[in-house]
């Protein structure tokens, strides 16, 4: 790291209507430095990145990239000055192949941009050189990639421009421990080459692991910049939320051995998984752990009726299912909380009210007419109960923070009252405060009689939230961890020992071990991923 500043933002302010997103913010990044930017959803991080990358015109303040001023709000000019950004929501054209997206990202005039007819070989070599462990076919459409592959590919698109400063917006939200380690290795290599890296993340242990300095934003204002080496996770959480904060998982109700079986799965097989057999009782929260790509996503898609099973039997609340359609699954009482909220769960241009009640309109209808007053009253109660921050019932959900978007998705379960909830990465991209609200909401649904299956890449989340955990490897369940043995270390050990964990077998550090043992249900220390 040198004293050369590759990114400088001085006195930056931005207001959207009555909302002051940024208030005289100063921020800089040095060549060879990894500078983390943290804060709750709505603290101003995305706006600050928008200003730095030329997408947002500040009301006041200046931006300099590589020592040269960004004279107007122009992403093209920012790229020419040496800035690249990997977007949380992705900027690739899904229908186009990997090679074409990389080719376009490289831009005109770069020495390493190949002739058009050689882009396939060039793309393959670029992916190898970047050391992101991305074994992608250059001809594969980006839309066919998994969430983790798309996120790593977004980073690859940014790196291919040889930037002076790289902005990473929540780069690990869809990544498992192995992919996080790979990404961090590439980020550190960039910094050693003199690139300044701005790293935005809710996952505080990852921030503390990889960053040199950390700047905290709260309510659009900086709360200070700190050396990562001298900062603890609990101190960071306190600075983020503005008060001492205890991350405690909600207390679980004791499950009666005589509780009804909500979901019974016997010998289920589908694309890239199976056979698997397990059962869920009403009122319990059960976790699914494992390295990414071991069949968890395919299992959830199958149970939700998104992909048909090849063999096996599934019974929901005593009803045998074929799972040939999502309609059948929903009618049987199975609801999926999709991991990719913006693409698969929510209608971004529509308001909170519409998104919350879209699956329960019959509840508010009489003789074919919608009772608007009853609908609005129900949504208002849920907004208060789940602490959804929104200026109005009809605020488009695309303008809400990630945590509030997820709460809107969960609100549907309070109106439809499903028998089984499939929660896929329920706190992905969610800040420290919203995480606890989501945990409480899921536990409330369990207390009301729902069975909840949670897939999470965070072992501490699984150990604190769940009653027991299944560990998957190579598409099958290789171990069940009962509640009396459940802690994050036990989960990590089970993942590492799994027969599908070839990378972890080569390196015991392939899965990030938690910092302290125990379930931490009432611990004053925040969880290892408490601000993810």
Phi, psi and omega per residue, in radians:
X1 nan 2.386 3.125
X2 -2.029 3.135 3.100
X3 -1.536 -0.054 -3.139
X4 -1.197 2.193 3.140
X5 -1.555 2.089 3.107
X6 -1.687 -0.254 3.065
X7 -2.538 2.243 3.102
X8 -2.355 2.205 2.992
X9 -2.118 2.165 -3.049
X10 -2.199 2.169 3.058
X11 1.018 0.643 -3.048
X12 -1.399 2.212 3.065
X13 -2.272 2.544 3.101
X14 -2.663 2.323 -3.134
X15 -2.190 2.361 3.063
X16 -2.015 1.774 -3.069
X17 1.099 -2.139 3.136
X18 -1.549 -0.083 -3.069
X19 -1.653 2.137 3.074
X20 -1.624 1.739 -3.049
X21 -1.311 -0.638 3.136
X22 -2.378 2.455 -3.107
X23 -2.284 1.699 3.059
X24 0.872 0.966 -3.090
X25 -1.523 2.306 2.998
X26 -1.943 2.337 -3.135
X27 -2.707 2.477 3.072
X28 -2.552 2.820 3.095
X29 -2.443 2.346 -3.083
X30 -1.667 2.786 3.057
X31 -1.101 2.272 3.126
X32 1.423 0.153 -3.095
X33 -1.877 2.531 2.948
X34 -1.865 1.867 -3.060
X35 -1.920 1.970 -3.103
X36 -1.496 2.536 3.076
X37 -2.148 2.055 -3.052
X38 -2.233 2.777 3.124
X39 2.858 2.895 3.120
X40 -1.201 2.861 2.988
X41 -1.020 2.336 -3.120
X42 1.539 0.085 -3.117
X43 -1.410 -0.238 3.120
X44 1.987 0.054 -3.085
X45 -1.080 -0.843 -3.098
X46 -1.129 -0.665 3.104
X47 -1.125 -0.714 3.133
X48 -1.108 -0.749 3.077
X49 -1.114 -0.653 3.099
X50 -1.090 -0.697 3.090
X51 -1.144 -0.806 -3.109
X52 -1.089 -0.627 -3.065
X53 -1.584 0.027 3.073
X54 1.518 0.095 3.136
X55 -1.493 -0.427 -3.101
X56 -2.126 2.256 3.122
X57 -1.532 2.053 -3.122
X58 -1.236 2.614 3.029
X59 -1.219 -0.649 3.097
X60 -2.534 2.770 3.079
X61 1.888 2.951 -3.101
X62 -2.246 2.704 3.098
X63 -2.269 2.289 3.062
X64 -2.220 2.323 3.127
X65 -2.109 2.105 -3.094
X66 1.043 0.541 3.122
X67 1.475 -0.053 -3.107
X68 -1.968 2.470 -3.052
X69 -1.291 2.483 2.967
X70 -1.547 1.744 -2.933
X71 -1.398 -0.233 3.125
X72 -2.686 2.889 3.134
X73 -1.370 1.542 -3.073
X74 -2.446 1.898 3.073
X75 -1.030 -0.576 3.133
X76 -1.124 -0.775 3.111
X77 -1.124 -0.706 3.124
X78 -1.053 -0.720 3.108
X79 -1.133 -0.709 3.138
X80 -1.115 -0.549 3.127
X81 -1.373 -0.177 3.046
X82 1.985 0.316 3.138
X83 -1.805 2.402 3.052
X84 -2.304 2.614 -3.094
X85 -2.399 2.340 3.005
X86 -1.754 2.018 -2.991
X87 -1.500 2.513 3.127
X88 -1.098 -0.686 -3.071
X89 -1.592 -0.032 3.106
X90 1.501 2.465 3.120
X91 -2.179 0.076 -3.132
X92 -1.351 2.712 3.063
X93 -1.489 1.948 -2.961
X94 -1.075 -0.606 -3.079
X95 -1.373 -0.274 -3.116
X96 -1.573 2.625 -3.137
X97 -1.244 2.897 3.138
X98 -0.958 -0.791 -3.062
X99 -1.079 -0.705 -3.124
X100 -1.222 -0.676 3.104
X101 -1.125 -0.721 3.085
X102 -1.141 -0.693 -3.102
X103 -1.088 -0.779 3.123
X104 -1.194 -0.701 -3.120
X105 -1.092 -0.578 -3.102
X106 -1.085 -0.552 3.075
X107 1.386 2.880 -3.131
X108 -1.359 2.578 2.987
X109 1.506 -0.053 3.108
X110 -1.449 2.434 -3.027
X111 -1.120 -0.496 -3.060
X112 -1.590 0.017 3.131
X113 -1.329 2.118 -2.975
X114 -1.462 2.969 2.944
X115 -1.044 2.642 -3.029
X116 -1.016 -0.666 -3.042
X117 -1.295 -0.165 3.129
X118 -1.914 0.276 -3.034
X119 -1.144 -0.477 -3.111
X120 -1.167 -0.882 3.120
X121 -1.118 -0.666 3.136
X122 -1.105 -0.793 -3.125
X123 -1.076 -0.737 3.139
X124 -1.065 -0.738 -3.122
X125 -1.227 -0.647 3.112
X126 -1.047 -0.794 -3.120
X127 -1.113 -0.589 3.087
X128 -1.229 -0.780 -3.075
X129 -1.149 -0.548 -3.105
X130 -1.280 -0.258 3.081
X131 0.972 0.742 3.069
X132 -1.743 0.153 3.116
X133 0.981 0.634 -3.134
X134 -1.731 1.698 3.135
X135 -1.608 1.324 -3.068
X136 -1.872 2.567 2.999
X137 -1.381 2.183 -3.126
X138 -0.988 -0.469 -3.126
X139 -1.533 -0.056 -3.102
X140 -1.305 2.291 3.057
X141 -1.084 2.448 -3.125
X142 -1.058 -0.563 3.134
X143 -1.131 -0.306 3.137
X144 -1.514 -0.111 -3.099
X145 -1.365 2.708 3.039
X146 -1.221 2.917 3.121
X147 -1.026 -0.733 -3.138
X148 -1.138 -0.737 3.128
X149 -1.140 -0.691 3.129
X150 -1.124 -0.654 -3.126
X151 -1.207 -0.748 3.084
X152 -1.165 -0.613 3.112
X153 -1.154 -0.599 3.080
X154 -1.060 -0.688 3.085
X155 -1.166 -0.710 3.116
X156 -1.053 -0.731 3.121
X157 -1.050 -0.641 3.124
X158 -1.264 -0.710 -3.074
X159 -1.238 -0.438 -3.066
X160 -1.154 -0.260 3.138
X161 -1.521 0.016 -3.088
X162 0.917 1.065 -3.028
X163 -1.329 2.797 2.951
X164 -1.467 -0.574 3.121
X165 -2.396 2.346 -3.089
X166 -2.067 2.172 3.088
X167 -1.758 2.164 3.128
X168 -2.004 1.924 -3.113
X169 -1.721 1.821 -3.129
X170 0.860 1.035 -3.014
X171 -1.282 -0.210 -3.010
X172 -2.020 0.197 -3.021
X173 -1.080 -0.560 -3.110
X174 -1.831 0.189 -3.028
X175 -1.765 2.504 2.989
X176 -1.485 3.074 -3.086
X177 -0.970 -0.708 3.141
X178 -1.091 -0.799 -3.121
X179 -1.182 -0.605 3.090
X180 -1.081 -0.765 3.128
X181 -1.078 -0.721 3.111
X182 -1.098 -0.808 3.139
X183 -1.075 -0.793 -3.135
X184 -1.082 -0.630 3.093
X185 -1.083 -0.725 3.125
X186 -1.206 -0.675 3.136
X187 -1.128 -0.780 3.111
X188 -1.094 -0.681 3.101
X189 -1.095 -0.688 3.085
X190 -1.065 -0.809 -3.132
X191 -1.073 -0.682 3.131
X192 -1.149 -0.430 3.075
X193 -1.441 -0.006 3.099
X194 1.748 0.070 3.122
X195 -1.388 2.381 3.010
X196 -1.513 2.298 -3.071
X197 -2.079 2.164 3.003
X198 -1.759 2.059 -2.966
X199 -2.001 1.918 3.139
X200 -1.824 2.185 -3.109
X201 -2.775 2.621 2.987
X202 -1.573 -0.208 -3.081
X203 -1.504 1.627 -3.006
X204 -1.102 -0.666 3.103
X205 -1.055 -0.650 3.108
X206 -1.176 -0.693 3.092
X207 -1.038 -0.861 -3.111
X208 -1.154 -0.482 -3.131
X209 -1.284 -0.646 -2.921
X210 -1.906 -0.388 -2.984
X211 -1.494 2.663 2.961
X212 -1.565 -0.844 3.094
X213 -2.199 2.752 -3.140
X214 -2.339 2.227 3.031
X215 -1.928 2.324 -3.111
X216 -1.828 2.257 3.029
X217 -1.895 2.410 3.026
X218 -2.546 2.179 3.138
X219 0.936 0.696 3.058
X220 1.386 0.117 -3.140
X221 -2.199 2.571 3.085
X222 -1.324 2.429 3.103
X223 -1.854 0.244 3.101
X224 2.088 2.811 3.068
X225 -2.108 2.318 -2.979
X226 -2.296 2.614 3.005
X227 -1.262 2.241 -3.108
X228 -1.070 -0.608 -3.071
X229 -1.114 -0.456 -3.098
X230 -1.859 0.305 -3.072
X231 -2.094 2.369 3.068
X232 -1.697 2.862 -3.127
X233 -1.128 -0.734 -3.132
X234 -1.129 -0.668 3.074
X235 -1.105 -0.683 -3.130
X236 -1.163 -0.744 3.107
X237 -1.068 -0.748 -3.131
X238 -1.093 -0.679 3.121
X239 -1.226 -0.577 -3.134
X240 -1.199 -0.832 -3.068
X241 -1.582 -0.217 3.069
X242 1.480 0.198 -3.141
X243 -2.839 2.816 3.013
X244 -1.007 2.324 -3.026
X245 -2.287 2.233 3.128
X246 -1.852 2.045 3.089
X247 -1.564 1.717 -3.139
X248 -2.066 2.362 3.088
X249 -1.366 2.509 -3.134
X250 -1.092 2.585 -3.118
X251 -1.207 2.366 -3.139
X252 -1.574 2.422 3.034
X253 -1.294 2.574 3.122
X254 -1.243 2.304 -3.118
X255 -1.552 2.208 3.115
X256 -1.274 2.395 3.075
X257 -1.042 -0.389 -3.139
X258 -1.588 0.102 -3.122
X259 -1.069 2.521 -3.130
X260 -1.094 2.587 3.054
X261 -1.438 2.109 3.141
X262 -1.513 -0.653 -3.111
X263 -2.435 2.226 3.109
X264 -2.164 2.061 -3.102
X265 -2.027 2.184 -3.061
X266 -2.304 1.944 3.061
X267 1.077 0.585 -3.089
X268 -1.286 2.289 3.085
X269 -2.261 2.498 3.088
X270 -2.673 -2.919 -3.136
X271 -1.118 2.069 3.056
X272 1.223 0.291 3.039
X273 -2.683 2.815 3.015
X274 1.845 2.898 -0.042
X275 -1.365 2.537 3.076
X276 -2.239 2.543 3.102
X277 -2.417 2.266 3.093
X278 -2.908 2.972 3.106
X279 -2.436 2.647 3.093
X280 -2.146 2.291 3.060
X281 -1.607 2.686 3.058
X282 -1.062 2.334 3.077
X283 1.613 -0.035 -3.115
X284 -1.914 2.676 3.072
X285 -1.964 2.082 -3.065
X286 -2.068 2.331 -3.112
X287 -1.707 2.728 3.019
X288 -2.171 2.028 -3.127
X289 -1.984 2.897 3.106
X290 2.578 2.762 3.061
X291 -1.120 2.626 -3.135
X292 -1.041 2.514 3.080
X293 1.496 0.326 3.134
X294 -1.901 0.440 3.000
X295 1.736 -0.027 -3.104
X296 -1.099 -0.829 -3.110
X297 -1.079 -0.739 -3.121
X298 -1.171 -0.624 3.088
X299 -1.105 -0.801 -3.138
X300 -1.128 -0.719 3.110
X301 -1.069 -0.698 -3.134
X302 -1.173 -0.811 -3.139
X303 -1.104 -0.490 3.130
X304 -1.505 -0.011 3.127
X305 1.408 0.251 -3.111
X306 -1.460 -0.501 3.031
X307 -2.333 2.328 -3.060
X308 -1.253 2.560 3.091
X309 -1.310 2.763 3.086
X310 -1.685 -0.445 3.134
X311 -2.866 2.875 3.060
X312 1.860 3.099 -3.092
X313 -2.323 2.398 3.094
X314 -2.267 2.260 3.109
X315 -2.169 2.236 3.113
X316 -2.058 2.054 -3.127
X317 0.906 0.712 3.103
X318 1.457 0.040 -3.099
X319 -1.902 2.157 3.099
X320 -1.253 2.380 -3.086
X321 -2.067 2.595 3.006
X322 -1.644 -0.445 -3.135
X323 1.009 0.668 3.119
X324 -1.573 -0.070 3.123
X325 -2.749 2.717 3.081
X326 -1.179 -0.531 3.136
X327 -1.064 -0.771 3.123
X328 -1.088 -0.759 -3.128
X329 -1.086 -0.782 -3.125
X330 -1.123 -0.763 -3.132
X331 -1.135 -0.503 3.109
X332 -1.381 -0.202 3.096
X333 1.842 0.332 3.108
X334 -1.825 2.157 3.119
X335 -2.135 2.312 3.128
X336 -1.738 2.202 2.910
X337 -1.664 1.686 -3.005
X338 -1.181 2.579 3.123
X339 -1.228 -0.616 3.134
X340 -1.613 1.426 -3.015
X341 -0.974 -0.839 -2.970
X342 -1.223 -0.534 -3.106
X343 -1.669 -0.497 -2.962
X344 -2.078 -0.267 -3.013
X345 -2.052 -0.681 -2.998
X346 -2.035 2.686 3.019
X347 -1.788 1.703 -2.921
X348 -1.015 -0.621 -3.064
X349 -1.402 -0.191 -3.138
X350 -1.686 2.822 -3.001
X351 -1.391 3.045 3.127
X352 -1.036 -0.802 -3.095
X353 -1.034 -0.835 -3.106
X354 -1.129 -0.764 -3.135
X355 -1.139 -0.604 -3.105
X356 -1.291 -0.559 -2.997
X357 -1.895 0.073 -3.016
X358 -1.049 -0.514 -3.124
X359 -1.721 0.066 -3.082
X360 -2.327 0.519 -3.075
X361 -1.123 -0.533 3.121
X362 -1.055 -0.521 3.136
X363 -1.099 -0.498 -3.078
X364 -1.907 0.267 -3.104
X365 -1.933 2.596 3.040
X366 -2.499 2.153 -3.105
X367 0.968 0.632 3.090
X368 1.434 0.027 -3.132
X369 -1.931 2.388 -3.121
X370 -1.396 2.232 3.091
X371 -1.526 1.615 -3.026
X372 -1.048 -0.706 -3.080
X373 -1.113 -0.745 3.122
X374 -1.161 -0.686 3.126
X375 -1.093 -0.832 -3.110
X376 -1.130 -0.682 -3.137
X377 -1.112 -0.710 -3.141
X378 -1.139 -0.739 -3.127
X379 -1.200 -0.670 3.097
X380 -1.058 -0.695 3.098
X381 -1.111 -0.699 3.140
X382 -1.225 -0.638 3.095
X383 -1.060 -0.721 3.113
X384 -1.240 -0.735 -3.087
X385 -1.178 -0.723 -3.099
X386 -1.604 -0.022 3.136
X387 0.985 0.877 3.093
X388 -1.404 2.116 3.141
X389 -1.527 1.882 3.127
X390 -2.619 2.441 3.141
X391 -1.207 -0.387 3.141
X392 -2.797 2.906 3.095
X393 -1.134 -0.472 -3.049
X394 -1.796 0.274 3.050
X395 -1.144 2.168 3.079
X396 -0.972 2.325 -3.033
X397 -1.198 -0.324 3.125
X398 -1.131 -0.321 3.138
X399 -1.671 0.030 3.072
X400 -1.531 2.793 3.063
X401 -1.222 2.897 -3.118
X402 -1.042 -0.702 3.135
X403 -1.136 -0.707 3.140
X404 -1.262 -0.564 3.030
X405 -1.078 -0.765 3.136
X406 -1.136 -0.640 3.099
X407 -1.119 -0.615 3.080
X408 -1.116 -0.725 3.081
X409 -1.060 -0.766 -3.132
X410 -1.181 -0.529 3.128
X411 -0.993 -0.568 3.125
X412 -1.031 -0.614 -3.091
X413 -1.203 -0.426 3.103
X414 -1.327 -0.391 -3.120
X415 -1.659 -0.561 -3.131
X416 -1.632 -0.390 3.115
X417 0.889 1.085 -3.136
X418 -1.230 2.762 3.079
X419 -1.352 -0.581 -3.103
X420 -2.321 2.300 3.061
X421 -2.020 2.175 3.077
X422 -1.751 1.820 -3.071
X423 -1.776 1.844 -3.098
X424 -1.710 1.955 -3.086
X425 0.810 1.128 -2.998
X426 -1.157 -0.331 -3.133
X427 -2.034 0.424 -3.140
X428 -1.148 2.171 3.135
X429 1.223 0.446 -3.048
X430 -1.965 2.471 -3.077
X431 -1.365 3.038 -2.991
X432 -1.102 -0.681 3.141
X433 -1.240 -0.754 -3.107
X434 -1.177 -0.521 -3.135
X435 -1.006 -0.795 -3.108
X436 -1.149 -0.657 3.085
X437 -1.065 -0.690 -3.138
X438 -1.206 -0.717 3.086
X439 -1.030 -0.789 3.137
X440 -1.100 -0.683 -3.131
X441 -1.144 -0.735 3.131
X442 -1.155 -0.711 3.109
X443 -1.153 -0.583 3.096
X444 -1.138 -0.673 3.096
X445 -1.171 -0.654 3.095
X446 -1.146 -0.723 3.128
X447 -1.107 -0.464 3.118
X448 -1.449 -0.036 3.051
X449 1.978 -0.031 3.123
X450 -1.377 2.624 2.963
X451 -1.739 2.344 -3.032
X452 -2.150 2.212 3.066
X453 -1.899 2.089 -3.031
X454 -1.991 2.124 2.969
X455 -1.754 2.167 3.137
X456 -2.519 2.512 3.058
X457 -1.552 0.044 -3.106
X458 -1.831 1.861 -3.093
X459 -1.117 -0.520 3.120
X460 -1.262 -0.649 3.054
X461 -1.060 -0.778 3.133
X462 -1.122 -0.749 -3.086
X463 -1.210 -0.558 -3.110
X464 -1.487 -0.523 -3.036
X465 -1.646 -0.550 -2.914
X466 -1.683 2.759 3.060
X467 -1.504 -0.520 3.036
X468 -2.804 2.903 -3.026
X469 -2.401 2.348 2.970
X470 -1.694 2.426 3.087
X471 -1.900 2.197 -3.122
X472 -1.859 2.507 3.054
X473 -2.630 2.300 -3.122
X474 0.904 0.681 3.013
X475 1.473 -0.022 -3.132
X476 -2.198 2.804 3.058
X477 -1.445 2.071 -3.077
X478 -1.780 -0.261 -3.139
X479 -2.830 2.538 2.976
X480 -2.021 2.209 3.140
X481 -1.808 1.984 -3.125
X482 -1.277 2.886 -3.058
X483 -1.042 -0.637 -3.097
X484 -1.291 -0.172 3.081
X485 -1.928 0.080 -2.920
X486 -1.443 2.009 2.897
X487 -2.678 2.950 -3.014
X488 -1.121 -0.637 3.128
X489 -1.109 -0.748 3.130
X490 -1.070 -0.698 3.121
X491 -1.150 -0.814 -3.130
X492 -1.076 -0.751 3.123
X493 -1.056 -0.715 3.132
X494 -1.137 -0.674 3.116
X495 -1.149 -0.794 -3.111
X496 -1.106 -0.643 -3.114
X497 -1.355 -0.256 -3.057
X498 -1.022 2.532 -3.095
X499 -1.132 -0.306 -3.126
X500 -1.556 -0.063 -3.035
X501 -1.609 1.165 -3.101
X502 -1.148 -0.671 -3.131
X503 -1.180 -0.764 -3.140
X504 -1.135 -0.571 3.128
X505 -1.131 -0.580 3.111
X506 -1.298 -0.507 -3.119
X507 -2.427 1.967 3.137
X508 -1.025 -0.323 3.132
X509 -1.595 0.223 3.108
X510 -1.119 -0.399 3.037
X511 -2.060 2.259 -3.070
X512 -1.187 2.052 3.133
X513 -1.345 2.445 3.107
X514 -1.180 2.848 -3.027
X515 -1.435 -0.386 -3.119
X516 -2.596 2.516 -3.097
X517 -1.373 3.016 3.092
X518 1.717 2.852 -3.047
X519 -1.391 -0.483 3.077
X520 1.088 0.652 -3.138
X521 -1.141 -0.676 -3.112
X522 -2.085 0.379 -3.071
X523 -1.285 2.428 3.069
X524 -1.271 -0.272 3.089
X525 -1.393 2.341 3.107
X526 -1.165 2.716 3.128
X527 -1.166 2.837 -3.074
X528 -1.033 -0.490 3.117
X529 -2.106 0.643 -3.000
X530 -1.147 -0.303 3.113
X531 -2.075 0.580 -3.047
X532 -1.197 nan nan
